[in-house]
Structure formats: C-alpha cells, structure tokens
Amino acid sequence: VQLQASGGGLVQAGGSLRLSCAVSGVSGGTFSRYGMGWFRQSPGKEREFVAAISRSGRDADYRDSVKGRFTISRDNTRKTSYLQMNSLRPEDTAVYYCAADSRAILTTPPRSTERGYDYWGQGTQVTVSS
C-alpha cells in the first residue's frame, strides 16, 4: 500500500489549497474500507492531528483550530482522500501527511491519534505567508 500526498504549495494568508492523498496498491473496494486521516508537522513541533474521515465518509473529525476552515472528503472510485483548506493562516504552515487505517470496521469513528493509522504518505509542504 502506498500513499502519495500532493497539492501543497505557497499561498498568502486567507487563500486556499486542496491537498490530495492518492492510495495505490489496493483495489477501490479495499480503499473504501480504510479510514483516512491528515496530520501536520511544523519545524520544532510534534506531528499533530488535523482531520479524519470514517470509511463510510459519513463521519469526520477536526482539530479545533481548523474547524469551519478545512474539509476532509474521500472519493472511493479514485481511491483518494482530499483536504480542502480555506482561510489559511500562517500558523497552518507545516508538512501535511496523509494516513490510512486499514483496520477500520463499519463502526470505527474517525481516528485522531497516530497509532490509529498503519500506512503513511511522504508529506507535502504547505506554506502560508502573512
């Protein structure tokens, strides 16, 4: 299983970016059984939870500081998870990582801890200038 994150870049404060996380090495049916999450890490800080979506796509969870600005979604036919980021702030600057939880069952809620995920992408840099 491989995860490829993309869509990062340099944007001014108040701008928007959409990150994508393409999963390969599995069928669409298998991907649809994965919970998906996004985390980020700024220089000198620990990696932190950003957003997660359940395998069904019906449930999502966000860290407080991004609620109302970020939206996580998934497209099972494309085996891709997305993170739409609006109203970006300089403090959103970080390397963003996507992750997959292959152990999720139908009732598993979106996971907000790293140990809930067993596959990780390589990260994409997001820089927000003031």
C-alpha positions as CSV (number, residue, x, y, z in Angstrom):
1,V,0.0,0.0,0.0
2,Q,1.4,3.4,-1.0
3,L,0.0,6.9,-0.2
4,Q,1.0,9.9,-2.3
5,A,0.2,13.3,-0.9
6,S,0.2,16.3,-3.2
7,G,-1.3,19.8,-3.6
8,G,0.9,21.7,-1.2
9,G,2.5,25.0,-2.0
10,L,2.9,28.6,-1.1
11,V,-0.2,30.7,-0.5
12,Q,-1.0,34.0,1.1
13,A,-3.0,34.2,4.3
14,G,-6.7,33.9,3.5
15,G,-6.0,31.8,0.5
16,S,-7.0,28.2,-0.2
17,L,-5.3,24.9,-1.1
18,R,-6.6,21.4,-1.8
19,L,-4.5,18.5,-0.7
20,S,-4.9,15.1,-2.3
21,C,-3.9,11.7,-1.0
22,A,-3.9,9.0,-3.7
23,V,-3.7,5.4,-2.4
24,S,-2.2,2.8,-4.7
25,G,-1.6,-0.9,-4.3
26,V,-5.2,-1.7,-3.3
27,S,-8.5,-2.1,-5.1
28,G,-11.2,0.5,-4.8
29,G,-13.2,-1.9,-2.7
30,T,-10.3,-2.2,-0.2
31,F,-9.8,1.5,-0.1
32,S,-13.4,2.0,0.7
33,R,-12.8,0.1,3.9
34,Y,-10.0,2.4,5.1
35,G,-10.4,5.2,7.5
36,M,-8.3,8.2,6.3
37,G,-6.6,11.0,8.2
38,W,-4.5,14.1,7.8
39,F,-1.7,15.2,10.2
40,R,0.8,18.0,10.0
41,Q,4.2,18.9,11.5
42,S,5.8,22.3,11.8
43,P,9.5,22.8,12.5
44,G,10.4,22.1,16.1
45,K,6.9,20.7,16.9
46,E,5.4,17.3,17.1
47,R,3.2,15.9,14.5
48,E,-0.5,16.8,15.2
49,F,-3.9,15.7,14.1
50,V,-5.7,17.8,11.5
51,A,-8.7,15.9,10.2
52,A,-10.0,12.4,9.7
53,I,-12.9,10.7,7.9
54,S,-14.6,7.4,8.5
55,R,-14.5,4.6,6.0
56,S,-18.1,5.3,5.1
57,G,-17.4,9.0,4.6
58,R,-20.3,10.0,6.8
59,D,-18.3,11.0,9.9
60,A,-15.4,13.4,10.1
61,D,-13.4,14.9,12.9
62,Y,-11.2,18.0,13.0
63,R,-8.8,19.7,15.4
64,D,-10.4,22.8,16.9
65,S,-8.2,25.3,15.1
66,V,-9.3,24.2,11.6
67,K,-13.0,23.6,12.2
68,G,-15.0,25.7,9.8
69,R,-12.0,26.2,7.5
70,F,-10.9,22.7,6.5
71,T,-13.0,20.0,5.0
72,I,-11.9,16.4,4.6
73,S,-13.5,14.2,2.0
74,R,-12.9,11.0,0.0
75,D,-13.6,9.6,-3.4
76,N,-13.6,5.8,-3.3
77,T,-13.7,5.4,-7.1
78,R,-10.4,7.4,-7.3
79,K,-9.0,5.9,-4.1
80,T,-8.2,9.4,-3.0
81,S,-8.8,11.5,0.1
82,Y,-8.9,15.3,0.0
83,L,-8.3,18.1,2.4
84,Q,-9.8,21.4,1.3
85,M,-8.1,24.2,3.2
86,N,-9.7,27.6,3.2
87,S,-8.9,30.9,5.0
88,L,-5.4,29.7,5.5
89,R,-3.3,31.3,8.3
90,P,0.4,31.5,8.8
91,E,0.1,29.0,11.7
92,D,-1.2,26.4,9.2
93,T,2.3,26.3,7.7
94,A,3.6,22.7,8.0
95,V,4.3,19.5,6.2
96,Y,1.0,17.7,5.8
97,Y,0.8,13.9,5.9
98,C,-2.0,11.6,5.0
99,A,-2.6,8.3,6.6
100,A,-4.7,5.2,6.2
101,D,-6.3,3.0,8.8
102,S,-6.7,-0.5,7.3
103,R,-8.1,-1.9,10.5
104,A,-11.3,0.3,10.5
105,I,-14.6,-1.5,10.7
106,L,-18.0,-0.1,9.9
107,T,-18.4,1.4,13.4
108,T,-14.9,2.8,13.7
109,P,-15.1,6.6,14.2
110,P,-12.6,8.9,12.6
111,R,-9.3,8.4,14.4
112,S,-7.4,11.4,15.7
113,T,-4.3,9.7,17.0
114,E,-1.3,8.5,15.0
115,R,-1.4,5.0,16.4
116,G,-4.8,4.6,14.7
117,Y,-3.1,4.5,11.3
118,D,-0.8,1.9,9.8
119,Y,0.0,3.5,6.4
120,W,1.5,6.9,5.9
121,G,2.3,9.1,2.9
122,Q,5.5,11.1,2.5
123,G,4.1,14.6,3.2
124,T,3.5,17.7,1.2
125,Q,4.7,21.2,2.3
126,V,2.1,24.0,2.9
127,T,3.5,27.4,3.5
128,V,1.2,30.3,4.3
129,S,2.7,33.8,4.1
130,S,1.4,36.7,6.1
